[in-house]
Amino acid sequence: MTRNEIIEKVNSLLSEEFEVDSTLFNPDANIRETLSLDSLSLVDLVAIIQQTYKIKIPVAELKNIHTFTDLYDYIESHLPNNE
């Protein structure tokens, strides 16, 4: 899976789940602010990513994911065999 495929899929999933226009997903934008996430919806975001990509995002790691780029990087670096 290429970086662009990851970005497109993540943006599509998040846009649909949180009903936010994906054109607002600037790579350097803060995810929590852009998606208006509270702690409960942050759990939803993690669940979507874990279910879609079959990767775990531990709470300690989640604290380091602030921007969309951080999220894309995390997914890309944790994909099994970079499918």
Buried (B, 14 or more C-beta within 10 A) or exposed (E): EEEEEBBEBBBEBBBEBBEBEBEEBEEEBEBBEBBEBEEEBBEBBBEBBEEEBEBEBEEEEBEEBBBBBBBBBBBBEBBEEEE
